[in-house]
Amino acid sequence: MLSCLISCCVFLTFTLAIPIAPSPLLRDVYQFPNGTWLENIAVRSNGNVLVTAYNLAQLWEINPFNRTHSHPTRLIHQFPDAGTITGITETDRDVFVTIASNSLWKVDLRMAEPVVHPINITIPAGTLNGIATMSKSLLAISDSSLGLIWRVDIERGTYGIMVRDNTTATSTALGPELGVNGIRVLNEHLYYVNSPQKSFYRVRVDESGDVVGQPETIVRGVLADDFAVTSFGAYLAGLTDNVITSVSPRGKAHVVAGGRNSTAVMTATSAAVGRTKLDGNTLYITTGGETQEPVNNIDYRGGKIVALKLNV
């Protein structure tokens, strides 16, 4: 969510001053027109990336291997009522669920033409933001303005509060009332960031999506919007800090891309790792654009997708 409005290993709490690494191998994949804030990203089985254009309420598909830029993009869907679009997650092979204007939508890409339709469930939400898959029907969704995480069963049409405590709570440290933000699931753990707290957490969940035990603090002192998580650690998108921060399974953090005065990954919003033999060691990063307050501002460079080679 905009500030302007993993592993089976044990993670340890780590409060830090983050060292900045040398410039990594970065490549701009595709830059959108001025006025476009890219909010979230998912990777398809064929290697193409899906990105949500927050302020345009659009879902786009980009071929990251096409460097000629002749036909690298496809508009999957324009969502109605001039709203917004936030998180996206894959629930089955080439089947995704995304959040548009606080509603859930199914995006089926198994055929040549996308099939997109709303999911018939109404959640008494504040601001639905990040979304992660626990099973084909069970989702975890962060609610950034209410400061909690919902558990939603899209087959049964049911929902309930999954996590609501001081790790998800809201504050005005970044300006607007904001709490839990990006969210992912990996290896029986739910991972999430609280942007104004500058903290990264995880909690164990069972097969029913019930929380087991108390949340663990992975790292503090790192501003993040959304992130990618792998068995090697996590990559946090640093929003207005303009960086990508790597967090190891032992909680050590260091900057692997960008910098305070760099536009390389300025307003980094999310990240996802490639899925093919060609890009299994590539981190795809989305950005909001090259300015501090880009939404509805047409005088800045648009959000982009950046590819970062990982040393793993």
NUTORLO-242497 format. One record per atom (N, C-alpha, C): residue in three letters; x, y, z. Coordinates in steps of 0.1 Angstrom, whole numbers, padded with zeros to 4 digits, always signed. Layout:
N
ALAXYZ/...
//
This chain:
312
MET+0008-0012+0000/MET+0000+0000+0000/MET+0009+0012+0000/LEU+0004+0023-0006/LEU+0012+0035-0007/LEU+0014+0042+0006/SER+0026+0047+0009/SER+0027+0055+0021/SER+0021+0069+0020/CYS+0019+0073+0008/CYS+0013+0086+0005/CYS-0002+0085+0007/LEU-0011+0081+0008/LEU-0026+0082+0010/LEU-0029+0085+0024/ILE+0114-0181+0026/ILE+0113-0178+0037/ILE+0114-0190+0042/SER+0111-0194+0045/SER+0122-0203+0049/SER+0118-0211+0062/CYS+0123-0223+0063/CYS+0121-0231+0076/CYS+0131-0227+0086/CYS+0141-0219+0083/CYS+0151-0215+0093/CYS+0145-0206+0103/VAL+0151-0205+0115/VAL+0147-0196+0125/VAL+0152-0183+0123/PHE+0143-0172+0122/PHE+0148-0159+0120/PHE+0150-0153+0134/LEU+0160-0144+0135/LEU+0163-0138+0148/LEU+0160-0123+0147/THR+0156-0117+0158/THR+0154-0103+0158/THR+0167-0096+0156/PHE+0167-0085+0148/PHE+0179-0078+0145/PHE+0176-0063+0142/THR+0181-0054+0151/THR+0179-0040+0148/THR+0192-0035+0143/LEU+0192-0027+0133/LEU+0205-0025+0126/LEU+0206-0011+0119/ALA+0218-0008+0116/ALA+0222+0002+0106/ALA+0226-0005+0094/ILE+0219-0003+0083/ILE+0221-0012+0071/ILE+0233-0008+0063/PRO+0242-0017+0060/PRO+0253-0013+0051/PRO+0248-0013+0037/ILE+0253-0005+0029/ILE+0249-0004+0015/ILE+0259-0011+0006/ALA+0254-0020-0002/ALA+0263-0029-0011/ALA+0267-0021-0023/PRO+0277-0025-0030/PRO+0280-0019-0043/PRO+0269-0020-0053/SER+0269-0012-0064/SER+0258-0013-0074/SER+0257-0027-0079/PRO+0245-0033-0079/PRO+0243-0046-0084/PRO+0240-0046-0099/LEU+0238-0058-0104/LEU+0235-0059-0118/LEU+0220-0056-0120/LEU+0216-0045-0124/LEU+0202-0041-0126/LEU+0199-0039-0141/ARG+0186-0042-0144/ARG+0182-0039-0158/ARG+0167-0035-0158/ASP+0164-0023-0164/ASP+0151-0019-0165/ASP+0144-0028-0175/VAL+0133-0034-0171/VAL+0125-0043-0180/VAL+0115-0035-0188/TYR+0107-0027-0181/TYR+0097-0019-0188/TYR+0093-0008-0179/GLN+0092+0004-0185/GLN+0087+0016-0178/GLN+0073+0020-0183/PHE+0064+0023-0174/PHE+0051+0027-0178/PHE+0050+0042-0179/PRO+0039+0047-0186/PRO+0038+0061-0188/PRO+0037+0069-0175/ASN+0040+0082-0176/ASN+0039+0091-0165/ASN+0025+0090-0158/GLY+0025+0090-0145/GLY+0012+0089-0138/GLY+0008+0075-0134/THR+0017+0066-0136/THR+0014+0052-0133/THR+0022+0047-0121/TRP+0015+0043-0110/TRP+0021+0037-0098/TRP+0018+0022-0098/LEU+0029+0015-0099/LEU+0029+0000-0099/LEU+0029-0004-0084/GLU+0019-0012-0080/GLU+0018-0016-0066/GLU+0022-0030-0062/ASN+0019-0040-0071/ASN+0023-0053-0067/ASN+0026-0062-0079/ILE+0031-0074-0077/ILE+0037-0082-0088/ILE+0035-0097-0084/ALA+0033-0105-0095/ALA+0032-0119-0094/ALA+0039-0124-0107/VAL+0044-0136-0107/VAL+0051-0142-0118/VAL+0043-0154-0123/ARG+0040-0155-0136/ARG+0032-0166-0142/ARG+0042-0178-0144/SER+0036-0190-0146/SER+0043-0202-0149/SER+0052-0201-0161/ASN+0048-0193-0171/ASN+0055-0191-0183/ASN+0066-0181-0182/GLY+0068-0175-0170/GLY+0078-0165-0168/GLY+0074-0150-0169/ASN+0062-0148-0176/ASN+0057-0134-0177/ASN+0053-0129-0163/VAL+0055-0116-0161/VAL+0051-0110-0148/VAL+0038-0102-0149/LEU+0030-0103-0139/LEU+0018-0096-0138/LEU+0020-0084-0128/VAL+0016-0072-0131/VAL+0017-0061-0122/VAL+0004-0053-0121/THR+0001-0048-0109/THR-0011-0041-0107/THR-0007-0026-0107/ALA-0014-0019-0116/ALA-0012-0004-0117/ALA-0023+0002-0108/TYR-0018+0006-0096/TYR-0027+0010-0085/TYR-0037+0021-0089/ASN-0032+0032-0093/ASN-0041+0044-0095/ASN-0049+0043-0108/LEU-0045+0034-0117/LEU-0053+0032-0129/LEU-0062+0021-0129/ALA-0062+0013-0118/ALA-0071+0001-0116/ALA-0069-0009-0128/GLN-0056-0011-0132/GLN-0053-0020-0143/GLN-0044-0031-0139/LEU-0046-0043-0146/LEU-0037-0054-0144/LEU-0030-0056-0157/TRP-0017-0056-0157/TRP-0009-0058-0169/TRP+0000-0070-0169/GLU+0003-0076-0181/GLU+0012-0087-0182/GLU+0024-0082-0190/ILE+0036-0085-0186/ILE+0048-0081-0192/ILE+0057-0093-0195/ASN+0063-0094-0207/ASN+0073-0104-0210/ASN+0087-0099-0206/PRO+0093-0104-0196/PRO+0106-0098-0192/PRO+0118-0102-0200/PHE+0115-0112-0209/PHE+0126-0117-0218/PHE+0126-0109-0231/ASN+0116-0101-0234/ASN+0115-0094-0247/ASN+0122-0080-0245/ARG+0134-0079-0250/ARG+0142-0067-0248/ARG+0140-0057-0260/THR+0133-0061-0270/THR+0131-0052-0281/THR+0120-0042-0278/HIS+0111-0045-0268/HIS+0100-0037-0264/HIS+0090-0034-0276/SER+0090-0044-0286/SER+0080-0042-0297/SER+0066-0046-0292/HIS+0065-0057-0286/HIS+0052-0061-0280/HIS+0054-0068-0267/PRO+0059-0061-0257/PRO+0062-0067-0244/PRO+0051-0067-0234/THR+0040-0060-0237/THR+0030-0058-0227/THR+0016-0062-0232/ARG+0007-0066-0222/ARG-0007-0068-0225/ARG-0015-0063-0214/LEU-0025-0056-0217/LEU-0035-0052-0206/LEU-0044-0063-0204/ILE-0043-0069-0192/ILE-0052-0081-0189/ILE-0066-0076-0186/HIS-0067-0065-0178/HIS-0081-0061-0174/HIS-0081-0047-0169/GLN-0091-0039-0173/GLN-0093-0026-0167/GLN-0105-0028-0158/PHE-0102-0026-0145/PHE-0113-0028-0135/PHE-0122-0016-0135/PRO-0135-0018-0131/PRO-0145-0008-0133/PRO-0145+0003-0122/ASP-0153+0014-0125/ASP-0155+0024-0115/ASP-0143+0032-0111/ALA-0133+0033-0120/ALA-0122+0041-0118/ALA-0116+0040-0103/GLY-0115+0028-0099/GLY-0110+0026-0085/GLY-0095+0024-0085/THR-0091+0014-0076/THR-0077+0011-0074/THR-0075-0004-0074/ILE-0062-0008-0076/ILE-0059-0022-0075/ILE-0046-0024-0067/THR-0046-0034-0058/THR-0035-0035-0049/THR-0028-0049-0050/GLY-0031-0059-0041/GLY-0024-0071-0041/GLY-0028-0081-0052/ILE-0020-0091-0054/ILE-0023-0102-0064/ILE-0016-0114-0059/THR-0022-0126-0060/THR-0016-0139-0056/THR-0021-0150-0066/GLU-0012-0160-0068/GLU-0016-0172-0076/GLU-0022-0182-0067/THR-0034-0187-0070/THR-0041-0197-0062/THR-0040-0211-0068/ASP-0038-0211-0081/ASP-0036-0224-0089/ASP-0028-0220-0101/ARG-0023-0230-0108/ARG-0014-0227-0119/ARG-0021-0217-0129/ASP-0016-0205-0131/ASP-0021-0195-0140/ASP-0036-0190-0136/VAL-0039-0192-0123/VAL-0052-0186-0118/VAL-0048-0177-0106/PHE-0053-0165-0107/PHE-0049-0155-0097/PHE-0061-0149-0090/VAL-0059-0143-0079/VAL-0069-0135-0072/VAL-0062-0121-0069/THR-0069-0111-0073/THR-0064-0097-0070/THR-0075-0089-0063/ILE-0070-0078-0058/ILE-0079-0069-0050/ILE-0081-0056-0058/ALA-0093-0053-0062/ALA-0097-0041-0069/ALA-0107-0034-0061/SER-0104-0022-0056/SER-0114-0013-0049/SER-0120-0021-0037/ASN-0112-0028-0030/ASN-0116-0036-0018/ASN-0125-0048-0021/SER-0125-0052-0034/SER-0132-0064-0038/SER-0123-0074-0043/LEU-0126-0087-0042/LEU-0117-0098-0047/LEU-0122-0102-0061/TRP-0112-0104-0070/TRP-0115-0108-0084/TRP-0106-0119-0088/LYS-0112-0129-0095/LYS-0105-0140-0100/LYS-0100-0137-0114/VAL-0088-0140-0117/VAL-0082-0138-0130/VAL-0076-0151-0135/ASP-0083-0157-0145/ASP-0080-0170-0151/ASP-0072-0168-0164/LEU-0059-0172-0164/LEU-0051-0170-0176/LEU-0048-0184-0183/ARG-0056-0194-0180/ARG-0053-0207-0186/ARG-0056-0208-0201/MET-0065-0199-0206/MET-0068-0199-0220/MET-0062-0187-0227/ALA-0063-0186-0240/ALA-0057-0175-0247/ALA-0062-0162-0243/GLU-0075-0161-0240/GLU-0081-0149-0236/GLU-0084-0149-0221/PRO-0080-0139-0213/PRO-0082-0139-0199/PRO-0097-0139-0195/VAL-0100-0146-0185/VAL-0113-0146-0179/VAL-0113-0139-0165/VAL-0119-0128-0164/VAL-0119-0121-0151/VAL-0133-0118-0146/HIS-0135-0122-0133/HIS-0148-0119-0128/HIS-0147-0117-0113/PRO-0157-0110-0107/PRO-0156-0108-0092/PRO-0159-0120-0084/ILE-0154-0121-0072/ILE-0157-0132-0063/ILE-0168-0127-0054/ASN-0178-0135-0052/ASN-0190-0131-0045/ASN-0187-0132-0030/ILE-0180-0123-0024/ILE-0178-0122-0010/ILE-0176-0108-0006/THR-0182-0103+0005/THR-0180-0090+0009/THR-0174-0090+0023/ILE-0163-0084+0025/ILE-0155-0083+0037/ILE-0157-0069+0043/PRO-0160-0068+0056/PRO-0162-0055+0062/PRO-0148-0049+0065/ALA-0142-0045+0054/ALA-0128-0041+0054/ALA-0126-0026+0055/GLY-0114-0023+0059/GLY-0110-0009+0059/GLY-0103-0007+0045/THR-0091-0012+0044/THR-0083-0011+0031/THR-0076-0024+0029/LEU-0082-0033+0020/LEU-0076-0045+0016/LEU-0063-0042+0008/ASN-0052-0049+0011/ASN-0039-0045+0005/ASN-0032-0057+0000/GLY-0023-0063+0009/GLY-0016-0074+0004/GLY-0024-0087+0005/ILE-0021-0097-0003/ILE-0028-0109-0004/ILE-0019-0121-0006/ALA-0021-0132+0001/ALA-0012-0144-0001/ALA-0020-0156+0000/THR-0016-0167-0007/THR-0023-0179-0008/THR-0018-0189+0002/MET-0028-0195+0010/MET-0025-0206+0019/MET-0029-0219+0013/SER-0040-0219+0005/SER-0044-0231-0002/SER-0052-0225-0014/LYS-0058-0234-0023/LYS-0065-0230-0035/LYS-0077-0221-0031/SER-0082-0223-0019/SER-0094-0215-0016/SER-0092-0206-0004/LEU-0081-0208+0003/LEU-0078-0200+0015/LEU-0068-0190+0013/LEU-0071-0177+0017/LEU-0063-0166+0014/LEU-0060-0158+0027/ALA-0049-0152+0028/ALA-0046-0143+0039/ALA-0045-0129+0033/ILE-0052-0119+0038/ILE-0053-0106+0032/ILE-0050-0095+0043/SER-0041-0086+0041/SER-0038-0076+0050/SER-0048-0064+0048/ASP-0052-0059+0060/ASP-0061-0047+0060/ASP-0053-0036+0066/SER-0048-0027+0058/SER-0038-0017+0063/SER-0044-0006+0071/SER-0056-0003+0069/SER-0062+0008+0077/SER-0069+0003+0090/LEU-0073-0010+0090/LEU-0078-0015+0103/LEU-0068-0022+0111/GLY-0056-0024+0105/GLY-0045-0030+0113/GLY-0047-0044+0116/LEU-0050-0053+0106/LEU-0053-0067+0109/LEU-0051-0075+0096/ILE-0051-0088+0098/ILE-0050-0097+0087/ILE-0062-0106+0087/TRP-0069-0106+0075/TRP-0081-0115+0073/TRP-0077-0128+0068/ARG-0085-0139+0072/ARG-0084-0152+0066/ARG-0097-0153+0058/VAL-0096-0156+0045/VAL-0108-0156+0036/VAL-0108-0169+0029/ASP-0120-0176+0029/ASP-0122-0188+0022/ASP-0131-0184+0010/ILE-0125-0184-0002/ILE-0132-0179-0014/ILE-0142-0189-0019/GLU-0141-0202-0016/GLU-0150-0212-0020/GLU-0163-0212-0011/ARG-0161-0211+0002/ARG-0172-0211+0012/ARG-0178-0197+0013/GLY-0170-0187+0009/GLY-0175-0174+0011/GLY-0175-0169+0025/THR-0165-0174+0033/THR-0164-0170+0047/THR-0151-0162+0049/TYR-0151-0155+0061/TYR-0139-0147+0064/TYR-0139-0146+0079/GLY-0127-0143+0085/GLY-0126-0140+0099/GLY-0112-0133+0101/ILE-0110-0128+0113/ILE-0097-0122+0116/ILE-0087-0132+0120/MET-0076-0131+0113/MET-0065-0141+0115/MET-0055-0136+0125/VAL-0050-0124+0123/VAL-0040-0117+0132/VAL-0045-0103+0134/ARG-0045-0099+0147/ARG-0048-0085+0151/ARG-0041-0083+0164/ASP-0029-0077+0164/ASP-0022-0074+0176/ASP-0012-0062+0173/ASN-0003-0060+0182/ASN+0006-0049+0180/ASN+0015-0050+0168/THR+0017-0062+0163/THR+0026-0063+0151/THR+0018-0059+0138/THR+0005-0059+0138/THR-0003-0054+0127/THR-0009-0041+0128/ALA-0008-0035+0140/ALA-0015-0023+0144/ALA-0011-0011+0136/THR-0020-0001+0135/THR-0018+0011+0127/THR-0011+0022+0135/SER-0005+0031+0128/SER+0000+0043+0134/SER+0001+0054+0123/THR+0005+0066+0127/THR+0006+0077+0117/THR+0020+0081+0115/ALA+0030+0072+0118/ALA+0044+0075+0117/ALA+0048+0079+0103/LEU+0041+0074+0093/LEU+0044+0077+0079/LEU+0035+0087+0073/GLY+0026+0092+0081/GLY+0016+0102+0076/GLY+0002+0097+0078/PRO-0004+0089+0069/PRO-0017+0084+0070/PRO-0018+0073+0080/GLU-0030+0069+0085/GLU-0031+0058+0094/GLU-0028+0045+0086/LEU-0018+0038+0090/LEU-0014+0026+0082/LEU-0008+0016+0092/GLY-0010+0003+0089/GLY-0004-0007+0097/GLY+0002-0018+0088/VAL-0002-0031+0090/VAL+0003-0042+0083/VAL+0001-0039+0068/ASN+0011-0043+0060/ASN+0012-0040+0046/ASN+0014-0052+0037/GLY+0026-0054+0032/GLY+0028-0066+0024/GLY+0028-0079+0031/ILE+0024-0090+0024/ILE+0021-0102+0031/ILE+0024-0114+0021/ARG+0031-0124+0026/ARG+0034-0136+0018/ARG+0033-0149+0027/VAL+0032-0160+0021/VAL+0031-0173+0028/VAL+0042-0182+0022/LEU+0050-0188+0031/LEU+0060-0198+0026/LEU+0063-0208+0038/ASN+0062-0221+0034/ASN+0066-0231+0044/ASN+0060-0230+0057/GLU+0046-0230+0057/GLU+0038-0230+0069/GLU+0040-0217+0078/HIS+0045-0207+0071/HIS+0046-0194+0079/HIS+0040-0183+0070/LEU+0034-0174+0078/LEU+0028-0162+0072/LEU+0038-0151+0075/TYR+0043-0144+0065/TYR+0053-0133+0066/TYR+0046-0120+0063/TYR+0049-0109+0070/TYR+0043-0096+0068/TYR+0052-0085+0073/VAL+0050-0073+0067/VAL+0056-0061+0071/VAL+0046-0052+0077/ASN+0051-0044+0087/ASN+0043-0032+0092/ASN+0051-0020+0088/SER+0047-0013+0078/SER+0055-0002+0072/SER+0058+0009+0082/PRO+0048+0015+0090/PRO+0052+0026+0099/PRO+0061+0021+0110/GLN+0060+0008+0114/GLN+0069+0003+0124/GLN+0082-0001+0119/LYS+0084-0001+0106/LYS+0096-0005+0099/LYS+0101-0019+0105/SER+0091-0028+0105/SER+0094-0041+0110/SER+0089-0052+0101/PHE+0095-0064+0102/PHE+0092-0075+0094/PHE+0090-0087+0103/TYR+0078-0094+0101/TYR+0074-0104+0111/TYR+0071-0117+0103/ARG+0070-0128+0111/ARG+0063-0140+0106/ARG+0056-0147+0118/VAL+0046-0156+0114/VAL+0039-0164+0124/VAL+0036-0177+0117/ARG+0036-0188+0125/ARG+0033-0201+0119/ARG+0018-0202+0118/VAL+0013-0209+0107/VAL-0001-0211+0105/VAL-0002-0226+0102/ASP-0014-0232+0105/ASP-0017-0246+0102/ASP-0024-0247+0089/GLU-0029-0260+0086/GLU-0035-0262+0073/GLU-0049-0255+0072/SER-0055-0252+0083/SER-0068-0245+0083/SER-0066-0229+0083/GLY-0054-0225+0083/GLY-0051-0211+0083/GLY-0052-0205+0097/ASP-0052-0213+0107/ASP-0052-0208+0121/ASP-0037-0205+0125/VAL-0036-0194+0133/VAL-0023-0191+0138/VAL-0018-0200+0149/VAL-0006-0204+0148/VAL+0000-0213+0159/VAL+0011-0205+0166/GLY+0009-0202+0178/GLY+0019-0194+0186/GLY+0019-0179+0183/GLN+0029-0173+0187/GLN+0030-0158+0186/GLN+0039-0154+0175/PRO+0036-0142+0169/PRO+0045-0137+0158/PRO+0059-0135+0163/GLU+0069-0137+0154/GLU+0083-0135+0156/GLU+0087-0123+0149/THR+0096-0115+0155/THR+0102-0103+0148/THR+0114-0108+0141/ILE+0114-0106+0127/ILE+0126-0110+0119/ILE+0136-0099+0119/VAL+0132-0087+0117/VAL+0141-0076+0116/VAL+0134-0063+0119/ARG+0141-0053+0125/ARG+0135-0040+0127/ARG+0144-0029+0120/GLY+0138-0018+0118/GLY+0146-0006+0113/GLY+0147-0006+0098/VAL+0138-0014+0091/VAL+0138-0014+0076/VAL+0124-0010+0071/LEU+0123+0001+0064/LEU+0111+0005+0058/LEU+0108-0004+0046/ALA+0096-0009+0045/ALA+0092-0018+0034/ALA+0077-0016+0031/ASP+0074-0018+0018/ASP+0060-0018+0013/ASP+0056-0033+0012/ASP+0061-0040+0002/ASP+0059-0054+0000/ASP+0073-0061-0001/PHE+0073-0074-0005/PHE+0085-0081-0005/PHE+0084-0094-0012/ALA+0095-0100-0015/ALA+0096-0114-0019/ALA+0102-0122-0008/VAL+0098-0135-0006/VAL+0104-0143+0004/VAL+0108-0157-0002/THR+0120-0162+0001/THR+0125-0174-0004/THR+0131-0182+0007/SER+0136-0195+0003/SER+0142-0203+0013/SER+0156-0197+0017/PHE+0161-0187+0009/PHE+0174-0181+0012/PHE+0172-0168+0020/GLY+0160-0163+0022/GLY+0157-0151+0029/GLY+0147-0142+0022/ALA+0146-0130+0025/ALA+0136-0121+0020/ALA+0143-0109+0013/TYR+0135-0103+0004/TYR+0139-0090-0003/TYR+0128-0080-0001/LEU+0131-0070+0007/LEU+0121-0060+0011/LEU+0122-0048+0002/ALA+0111-0044-0004/ALA+0110-0032-0013/ALA+0108-0020-0004/GLY+0118-0011-0005/GLY+0119+0000+0005/GLY+0112+0013+0003/LEU+0102+0013-0006/LEU+0094+0024-0009/LEU+0102+0037-0010/THR+0099+0047-0002/THR+0106+0060-0003/THR+0120+0060+0002/ASP+0125+0049+0007/ASP+0140+0048+0010/ASP+0147+0045-0003/ASN+0139+0041-0014/ASN+0145+0039-0027/ASN+0155+0027-0028/VAL+0153+0016-0020/VAL+0162+0005-0020/VAL+0155-0008-0020/ILE+0162-0019-0022/ILE+0158-0032-0020/ILE+0168-0037-0009/THR+0162-0043+0002/THR+0170-0048+0013/THR+0169-0063+0014/SER+0180-0069+0014/SER+0181-0084+0016/SER+0181-0087+0031/VAL+0173-0096+0035/VAL+0173-0101+0049/VAL+0176-0116+0049/SER+0186-0120+0056/SER+0191-0134+0056/SER+0182-0142+0066/PRO+0183-0155+0065/PRO+0175-0163+0074/PRO+0179-0161+0089/ARG+0191-0155+0091/ARG+0195-0152+0105/ARG+0192-0137+0109/GLY+0184-0130+0100/GLY+0180-0117+0103/GLY+0190-0106+0100/LYS+0201-0109+0093/LYS+0210-0098+0089/LYS+0205-0091+0076/ALA+0206-0078+0076/ALA+0200-0071+0065/ALA+0211-0062+0058/HIS+0210-0061+0045/HIS+0219-0052+0038/HIS+0212-0048+0025/VAL+0215-0036+0020/VAL+0209-0031+0008/VAL+0216-0037-0004/VAL+0208-0042-0014/VAL+0214-0049-0026/VAL+0210-0041-0038/ALA+0202-0031-0037/ALA+0199-0023-0049/ALA+0194-0009-0045/GLY+0198+0001-0052/GLY+0193+0015-0050/GLY+0200+0022-0039/GLY+0195+0033-0035/GLY+0200+0042-0025/GLY+0192+0054-0023/ARG+0194+0061-0012/ARG+0185+0073-0009/ARG+0184+0082-0020/ASN+0195+0085-0027/ASN+0195+0095-0038/ASN+0196+0089-0052/SER+0192+0076-0053/SER+0192+0069-0065/SER+0178+0067-0071/THR+0177+0067-0084/THR+0164+0065-0090/THR+0163+0051-0096/ALA+0173+0042-0093/ALA+0173+0029-0099/ALA+0161+0021-0095/VAL+0157+0021-0082/VAL+0145+0014-0078/VAL+0137+0024-0069/MET+0136+0036-0073/MET+0129+0047-0065/MET+0115+0043-0063/THR+0110+0045-0051/THR+0097+0041-0046/THR+0094+0026-0049/ALA+0104+0017-0046/ALA+0102+0003-0048/ALA+0090-0002-0039/THR+0081-0009-0046/THR+0068-0012-0040/THR+0067-0027-0037/SER+0072-0036-0045/SER+0071-0050-0044/SER+0082-0058-0051/ALA+0082-0071-0050/ALA+0092-0079-0056/ALA+0088-0093-0057/ALA+0093-0100-0067/ALA+0090-0115-0069/ALA+0102-0121-0077/VAL+0105-0133-0074/VAL+0116-0141-0080/VAL+0111-0148-0092/GLY+0119-0148-0103/GLY+0116-0155-0115/GLY+0113-0170-0113/ARG+0106-0176-0123/ARG+0102-0190-0121/ARG+0108-0199-0132/THR+0116-0194-0142/THR+0121-0203-0152/THR+0136-0205-0151/LYS+0141-0214-0159/LYS+0155-0217-0159/LYS+0163-0205-0163/LEU+0157-0196-0170/LEU+0164-0184-0175/LEU+0165-0173-0164/ASP+0155-0173-0155/ASP+0155-0162-0145/ASP+0152-0166-0131/GLY+0156-0179-0127/GLY+0154-0184-0114/GLY+0162-0176-0104/ASN+0173-0169-0108/ASN+0181-0161-0099/ASN+0179-0146-0102/THR+0167-0143-0106/THR+0164-0129-0109/THR+0152-0124-0100/LEU+0154-0112-0094/LEU+0144-0106-0086/LEU+0137-0095-0095/TYR+0124-0096-0097/TYR+0117-0086-0104/TYR+0111-0076-0094/ILE+0113-0063-0096/ILE+0109-0053-0087/ILE+0100-0043-0094/THR+0089-0039-0087/THR+0080-0028-0092/THR+0083-0016-0084/THR+0081-0004-0091/THR+0082+0009-0084/THR+0070+0017-0087/GLY+0069+0028-0079/GLY+0058+0037-0080/GLY+0061+0048-0090/GLY+0074+0051-0092/GLY+0077+0062-0101/GLY+0088+0071-0094/GLU+0094+0079-0102/GLU+0105+0087-0097/GLU+0101+0101-0091/THR+0094+0100-0080/THR+0091+0111-0072/THR+0086+0107-0059/GLN+0085+0115-0049/GLN+0080+0111-0036/GLN+0065+0110-0034/GLU+0058+0118-0042/GLU+0043+0117-0041/GLU+0037+0116-0055/PRO+0038+0104-0061/PRO+0034+0103-0075/PRO+0020+0101-0079/VAL+0011+0097-0069/VAL-0003+0094-0073/VAL-0010+0106-0079/ASN-0015+0104-0091/ASN-0022+0115-0098/ASN-0014+0127-0102/ASN-0001+0125-0102/ASN+0009+0135-0106/ASN+0015+0132-0119/ILE+0012+0140-0129/ILE+0016+0136-0143/ILE+0030+0142-0146/ASP+0036+0148-0137/ASP+0049+0154-0140/ASP+0061+0146-0135/TYR+0060+0133-0135/TYR+0071+0125-0130/TYR+0072+0113-0140/ARG+0083+0106-0139/ARG+0085+0093-0147/ARG+0077+0082-0140/GLY+0070+0074-0149/GLY+0061+0064-0144/GLY+0068+0053-0137/GLY+0061+0044-0130/GLY+0066+0033-0124/GLY+0072+0023-0134/LYS+0081+0014-0129/LYS+0087+0005-0139/LYS+0090-0008-0132/ILE+0093-0018-0140/ILE+0098-0031-0136/ILE+0113-0032-0138/VAL+0120-0036-0127/VAL+0134-0037-0128/VAL+0138-0051-0125/ALA+0148-0057-0132/ALA+0153-0070-0129/ALA+0167-0069-0122/LEU+0168-0076-0111/LEU+0180-0076-0103/LEU+0186-0091-0103/LYS+0198-0093-0107/LYS+0205-0106-0106/LYS+0209-0108-0092/LEU+0205-0120-0087/LEU+0207-0123-0073/LEU+0220-0132-0072/ASN+0227-0131-0061/ASN+0239-0139-0059/ASN+0235-0151-0050/VAL+0227-0160-0056/VAL+0223-0172-0048/VAL+0226-0184-0056/
//
